[in-house]
Amino acid sequence: METRIKPKSLLSPLAKQLTSRLPGRGLLLAGLAIVLLFIGMAVFAPWISPYDPTKMVDKPFLPPSLKHLMGTNRIGQDVFSRIVWGSRIVLYVVFSATLLSMAIGIPLGLLSGYRGGKIDRVLSMFMDSMYSFPALILAIAIAAVLGPSPMNTAIAIAFVYIPTYFRMIRGQTLSIKNQLFIDAAHALGIPDKRIMLRHILPNLAHTILVVFSLSVADAILTEAGLSFLGLSVTPPTPDWGYDLRVGQPFFLNGQWWLVFFPGLSVMLLAMGFALIGEALSERLSLAQSI
C-alpha cells in the first residue's frame, strides 16, 4: 500500500497559525488587519472614493478638510480618491509579480534540490548570478527596457524575486529529500514527480508562506521606487509612487499632504505584510524547537 502525505494548501498553515497560542499572534493579527484594510479599499474603491481620481475636482493645493479628507494636489485632483484607487494598481502589481516569481522559482528550486547533479549546478549558478545584482537596479533596468505599464512592472519585479524562492525552496528540499519517509517512498517505487509534488512540496508550505509575505512587503517598496522614477504607470493613472514623485517639489512650500499620505500608504501596506512574515517566521521557528 502506498504511503503518502495528505496534500495541504498554503492557507491551512495560515489558519493553524491564527488559532495557535504561540507568541507573535498579536503581530500576525495586526498585519492581517492592515492588509485586509487595503484589500477592502481596493475592492470597494468605486464606493469609497468620493471623486474621479483622474479629474480636476476643486482648486489646487487645498489642505485636508471635511470636503477633501487628504486635500487636493497640484492640478486639483482629490488625494484621498487617488490613494483609494492607487491601492488597486499597487496590489495588482505586487501580487502579479509575487505569484509569477513563485510559479517559476518554486518548481525550479524543487527540481534543483531534488535532482541535484548538473541540473542543480547550472540552475544554482544562474540564480546566484541574478541574486548578485542589487534588486532595485535590476528591476529598473528590466522596467526601462519593457516600458511603463503595470504588467511590465510586475514582470520586472517578478524577475528580481525568482532567485529568492529558488534558494529557499532548494535549501529546504535538500534537507527533506534525505529523510526516512522519502526513502520509504523510493522503496515503494513511487515516481519522482509524485514524490516531489505529494511528499516534499506540502512540507514546504510554511516556508513558502513566510517568503511570500516578506517578498510582497519588499515588492511594495520596489513598485513604489519604479513608480517614483516614472517606470510603472503613465499619467493620470493613480499610483502612490507616482504621486510621491509629483508632490515632492511642493513639500518645502508647505503642501505636506501631497507626499505624506502616499508615503504613509506605502509604509503601512509594506509593514502589514512584513508583520505577517515576521510573525509566521518567529512562530514557525518556535514551533519547530518545541
ZAKESE-665899 format. One record per residue (C-alpha): residue number from 1; residue in one letter; y, z, x. Coordinates in steps of 0.2 Angstrom, whole numbers, always signed. Example, Ala and Ser with C-alpha at 12.3 -4.5 7.8 and 13.67 -1.06 7.14 Angstrom:
! residues 2
[atom 1, "A", [-22, +39, +62]]
[atom 2, "S", [-5, +36, +68]]
! end
This chain:
! residues 290
[atom 1, "M", [+0, +0, +0]]
[atom 2, "E", [+17, -5, +7]]
[atom 3, "T", [+29, +10, +12]]
[atom 4, "R", [+47, +6, +8]]
[atom 5, "I", [+63, +14, +6]]
[atom 6, "K", [+71, +13, -11]]
[atom 7, "P", [+87, +2, -9]]
[atom 8, "K", [+104, +10, -12]]
[atom 9, "S", [+121, +4, -15]]
[atom 10, "L", [+137, +8, -5]]
[atom 11, "L", [+143, +18, -20]]
[atom 12, "S", [+128, +30, -20]]
[atom 13, "P", [+134, +39, -4]]
[atom 14, "L", [+151, +40, -10]]
[atom 15, "A", [+145, +48, -26]]
[atom 16, "K", [+135, +60, -16]]
[atom 17, "Q", [+150, +65, -5]]
[atom 18, "L", [+161, +68, -21]]
[atom 19, "T", [+148, +80, -28]]
[atom 20, "S", [+144, +88, -11]]
[atom 21, "R", [+152, +105, -7]]
[atom 22, "L", [+154, +102, +11]]
[atom 23, "P", [+171, +104, +19]]
[atom 24, "G", [+183, +90, +18]]
[atom 25, "R", [+181, +87, -1]]
[atom 26, "G", [+200, +90, -4]]
[atom 27, "L", [+204, +77, +9]]
[atom 28, "L", [+192, +65, +0]]
[atom 29, "L", [+199, +68, -17]]
[atom 30, "A", [+217, +66, -11]]
[atom 31, "G", [+213, +50, -3]]
[atom 32, "L", [+204, +43, -18]]
[atom 33, "A", [+219, +49, -29]]
[atom 34, "I", [+231, +39, -18]]
[atom 35, "V", [+221, +23, -18]]
[atom 36, "L", [+217, +24, -36]]
[atom 37, "L", [+236, +26, -40]]
[atom 38, "F", [+240, +10, -30]]
[atom 39, "I", [+225, +0, -38]]
[atom 40, "G", [+230, +5, -55]]
[atom 41, "M", [+248, +0, -51]]
[atom 42, "A", [+242, -17, -46]]
[atom 43, "V", [+230, -19, -61]]
[atom 44, "F", [+244, -14, -73]]
[atom 45, "A", [+258, -22, -64]]
[atom 46, "P", [+264, -33, -79]]
[atom 47, "W", [+266, -17, -90]]
[atom 48, "I", [+273, -6, -77]]
[atom 49, "S", [+286, -17, -69]]
[atom 50, "P", [+302, -17, -79]]
[atom 51, "Y", [+309, -34, -72]]
[atom 52, "D", [+303, -50, -64]]
[atom 53, "P", [+301, -46, -46]]
[atom 54, "T", [+307, -64, -40]]
[atom 55, "K", [+323, -65, -50]]
[atom 56, "M", [+340, -58, -49]]
[atom 57, "V", [+342, -44, -62]]
[atom 58, "D", [+358, -35, -58]]
[atom 59, "K", [+371, -33, -44]]
[atom 60, "P", [+365, -32, -26]]
[atom 61, "F", [+363, -16, -17]]
[atom 62, "L", [+363, -4, -32]]
[atom 63, "P", [+357, +13, -27]]
[atom 64, "P", [+342, +21, -35]]
[atom 65, "S", [+346, +26, -53]]
[atom 66, "L", [+338, +28, -70]]
[atom 67, "K", [+340, +9, -73]]
[atom 68, "H", [+333, +4, -56]]
[atom 69, "L", [+322, +18, -50]]
[atom 70, "M", [+322, +11, -32]]
[atom 71, "G", [+338, +2, -33]]
[atom 72, "T", [+341, -17, -30]]
[atom 73, "N", [+340, -27, -14]]
[atom 74, "R", [+352, -39, -6]]
[atom 75, "I", [+351, -53, -20]]
[atom 76, "G", [+349, -41, -35]]
[atom 77, "Q", [+331, -40, -37]]
[atom 78, "D", [+323, -24, -43]]
[atom 79, "V", [+315, -15, -29]]
[atom 80, "F", [+303, -5, -40]]
[atom 81, "S", [+296, -21, -48]]
[atom 82, "R", [+294, -29, -30]]
[atom 83, "I", [+284, -13, -25]]
[atom 84, "V", [+273, -14, -40]]
[atom 85, "W", [+269, -32, -39]]
[atom 86, "G", [+268, -32, -20]]
[atom 87, "S", [+254, -20, -21]]
[atom 88, "R", [+244, -34, -28]]
[atom 89, "I", [+247, -45, -13]]
[atom 90, "V", [+243, -31, -1]]
[atom 91, "L", [+227, -26, -9]]
[atom 92, "Y", [+221, -44, -11]]
[atom 93, "V", [+224, -47, +7]]
[atom 94, "V", [+216, -32, +14]]
[atom 95, "F", [+201, -31, +3]]
[atom 96, "S", [+198, -50, +5]]
[atom 97, "A", [+199, -48, +24]]
[atom 98, "T", [+188, -32, +24]]
[atom 99, "L", [+175, -40, +13]]
[atom 100, "L", [+175, -56, +24]]
[atom 101, "S", [+173, -46, +40]]
[atom 102, "M", [+159, -36, +33]]
[atom 103, "A", [+150, -52, +27]]
[atom 104, "I", [+150, -58, +44]]
[atom 105, "G", [+150, -43, +55]]
[atom 106, "I", [+136, -33, +47]]
[atom 107, "P", [+122, -47, +46]]
[atom 108, "L", [+126, -51, +65]]
[atom 109, "G", [+126, -33, +70]]
[atom 110, "L", [+109, -30, +61]]
[atom 111, "L", [+102, -46, +68]]
[atom 112, "S", [+108, -42, +86]]
[atom 113, "G", [+102, -24, +86]]
[atom 114, "Y", [+85, -28, +78]]
[atom 115, "R", [+81, -44, +88]]
[atom 116, "G", [+88, -39, +105]]
[atom 117, "G", [+85, -51, +119]]
[atom 118, "K", [+95, -67, +122]]
[atom 119, "I", [+102, -66, +104]]
[atom 120, "D", [+109, -48, +107]]
[atom 121, "R", [+116, -53, +124]]
[atom 122, "V", [+125, -68, +118]]
[atom 123, "L", [+132, -60, +102]]
[atom 124, "S", [+137, -44, +111]]
[atom 125, "M", [+146, -54, +125]]
[atom 126, "F", [+156, -65, +111]]
[atom 127, "M", [+161, -49, +101]]
[atom 128, "D", [+166, -40, +116]]
[atom 129, "S", [+177, -54, +122]]
[atom 130, "M", [+185, -54, +104]]
[atom 131, "Y", [+187, -35, +104]]
[atom 132, "S", [+196, -35, +121]]
[atom 133, "F", [+211, -44, +113]]
[atom 134, "P", [+224, -32, +105]]
[atom 135, "A", [+221, -33, +86]]
[atom 136, "L", [+239, -37, +81]]
[atom 137, "I", [+242, -50, +94]]
[atom 138, "L", [+226, -59, +89]]
[atom 139, "A", [+230, -58, +71]]
[atom 140, "I", [+247, -65, +74]]
[atom 141, "A", [+240, -80, +84]]
[atom 142, "I", [+227, -84, +71]]
[atom 143, "A", [+240, -82, +56]]
[atom 144, "A", [+253, -93, +66]]
[atom 145, "V", [+240, -107, +68]]
[atom 146, "L", [+234, -106, +49]]
[atom 147, "G", [+251, -105, +42]]
[atom 148, "P", [+259, -92, +30]]
[atom 149, "S", [+249, -88, +14]]
[atom 150, "P", [+239, -73, +8]]
[atom 151, "M", [+222, -81, +10]]
[atom 152, "N", [+226, -87, +28]]
[atom 153, "T", [+232, -69, +32]]
[atom 154, "A", [+216, -62, +25]]
[atom 155, "I", [+206, -74, +36]]
[atom 156, "A", [+217, -69, +52]]
[atom 157, "I", [+214, -50, +48]]
[atom 158, "A", [+195, -53, +45]]
[atom 159, "F", [+193, -62, +61]]
[atom 160, "V", [+200, -46, +70]]
[atom 161, "Y", [+188, -34, +62]]
[atom 162, "I", [+172, -43, +63]]
[atom 163, "P", [+168, -35, +81]]
[atom 164, "T", [+171, -18, +73]]
[atom 165, "Y", [+157, -20, +60]]
[atom 166, "F", [+146, -29, +73]]
[atom 167, "R", [+147, -15, +86]]
[atom 168, "M", [+145, -1, +74]]
[atom 169, "I", [+130, -9, +64]]
[atom 170, "R", [+122, -15, +81]]
[atom 171, "G", [+123, +3, +88]]
[atom 172, "Q", [+115, +11, +73]]
[atom 173, "T", [+102, -2, +71]]
[atom 174, "L", [+96, +0, +89]]
[atom 175, "S", [+94, +19, +85]]
[atom 176, "I", [+85, +16, +68]]
[atom 177, "K", [+73, +2, +74]]
[atom 178, "N", [+64, +14, +86]]
[atom 179, "Q", [+60, +27, +73]]
[atom 180, "L", [+42, +30, +66]]
[atom 181, "F", [+45, +23, +49]]
[atom 182, "I", [+50, +6, +56]]
[atom 183, "D", [+34, +7, +67]]
[atom 184, "A", [+24, +10, +52]]
[atom 185, "A", [+32, -5, +43]]
[atom 186, "H", [+27, -16, +58]]
[atom 187, "A", [+9, -9, +57]]
[atom 188, "L", [+8, -14, +38]]
[atom 189, "G", [+13, -31, +43]]
[atom 190, "I", [+30, -31, +33]]
[atom 191, "P", [+41, -46, +38]]
[atom 192, "D", [+55, -43, +50]]
[atom 193, "K", [+68, -49, +37]]
[atom 194, "R", [+61, -37, +24]]
[atom 195, "I", [+62, -23, +37]]
[atom 196, "M", [+80, -26, +41]]
[atom 197, "L", [+86, -28, +23]]
[atom 198, "R", [+75, -15, +14]]
[atom 199, "H", [+72, -2, +28]]
[atom 200, "I", [+86, -2, +40]]
[atom 201, "L", [+101, -8, +30]]
[atom 202, "P", [+100, +6, +17]]
[atom 203, "N", [+101, +19, +31]]
[atom 204, "L", [+117, +11, +37]]
[atom 205, "A", [+126, +14, +20]]
[atom 206, "H", [+136, +29, +26]]
[atom 207, "T", [+141, +21, +42]]
[atom 208, "I", [+147, +5, +33]]
[atom 209, "L", [+157, +16, +20]]
[atom 210, "V", [+166, +26, +34]]
[atom 211, "V", [+170, +10, +44]]
[atom 212, "F", [+176, +1, +28]]
[atom 213, "S", [+188, +15, +24]]
[atom 214, "L", [+195, +16, +41]]
[atom 215, "S", [+196, -3, +43]]
[atom 216, "V", [+205, -5, +27]]
[atom 217, "A", [+218, +8, +32]]
[atom 218, "D", [+221, -2, +48]]
[atom 219, "A", [+221, -19, +39]]
[atom 220, "I", [+235, -12, +28]]
[atom 221, "L", [+246, -9, +44]]
[atom 222, "T", [+241, -26, +51]]
[atom 223, "E", [+246, -35, +35]]
[atom 224, "A", [+262, -27, +35]]
[atom 225, "G", [+265, -32, +53]]
[atom 226, "L", [+261, -50, +49]]
[atom 227, "S", [+272, -50, +33]]
[atom 228, "F", [+286, -42, +43]]
[atom 229, "L", [+285, -57, +55]]
[atom 230, "G", [+285, -69, +41]]
[atom 231, "L", [+267, -75, +44]]
[atom 232, "S", [+260, -69, +27]]
[atom 233, "V", [+270, -74, +11]]
[atom 234, "T", [+284, -85, +8]]
[atom 235, "P", [+300, -80, -2]]
[atom 236, "P", [+302, -75, -16]]
[atom 237, "T", [+284, -68, -16]]
[atom 238, "P", [+285, -49, -17]]
[atom 239, "D", [+277, -41, -2]]
[atom 240, "W", [+280, -24, +6]]
[atom 241, "G", [+281, -30, +24]]
[atom 242, "Y", [+292, -44, +20]]
[atom 243, "D", [+304, -33, +10]]
[atom 244, "L", [+305, -21, +26]]
[atom 245, "R", [+310, -36, +36]]
[atom 246, "V", [+324, -42, +25]]
[atom 247, "G", [+330, -24, +21]]
[atom 248, "Q", [+331, -19, +40]]
[atom 249, "P", [+348, -26, +44]]
[atom 250, "F", [+356, -16, +30]]
[atom 251, "F", [+348, +1, +34]]
[atom 252, "L", [+363, +6, +45]]
[atom 253, "N", [+375, +1, +32]]
[atom 254, "G", [+368, +14, +20]]
[atom 255, "Q", [+356, +4, +10]]
[atom 256, "W", [+342, +15, +15]]
[atom 257, "W", [+331, +12, -1]]
[atom 258, "L", [+328, -6, +5]]
[atom 259, "V", [+316, -1, +19]]
[atom 260, "F", [+312, +17, +13]]
[atom 261, "F", [+302, +13, -2]]
[atom 262, "P", [+292, -2, +5]]
[atom 263, "G", [+289, +8, +21]]
[atom 264, "L", [+283, +23, +10]]
[atom 265, "S", [+271, +12, +1]]
[atom 266, "V", [+263, +5, +16]]
[atom 267, "M", [+261, +23, +24]]
[atom 268, "L", [+254, +31, +8]]
[atom 269, "L", [+241, +17, +5]]
[atom 270, "A", [+236, +17, +23]]
[atom 271, "M", [+235, +36, +23]]
[atom 272, "G", [+224, +36, +7]]
[atom 273, "F", [+211, +25, +15]]
[atom 274, "A", [+212, +35, +31]]
[atom 275, "L", [+209, +51, +22]]
[atom 276, "I", [+194, +44, +14]]
[atom 277, "G", [+187, +38, +30]]
[atom 278, "E", [+190, +54, +40]]
[atom 279, "A", [+183, +65, +26]]
[atom 280, "L", [+167, +54, +25]]
[atom 281, "S", [+165, +54, +44]]
[atom 282, "E", [+168, +73, +45]]
[atom 283, "R", [+156, +77, +31]]
[atom 284, "L", [+143, +65, +37]]
[atom 285, "S", [+143, +72, +54]]
[atom 286, "L", [+142, +90, +47]]
[atom 287, "A", [+128, +85, +35]]
[atom 288, "Q", [+118, +77, +50]]
[atom 289, "S", [+120, +93, +61]]
[atom 290, "I", [+113, +105, +47]]
! end
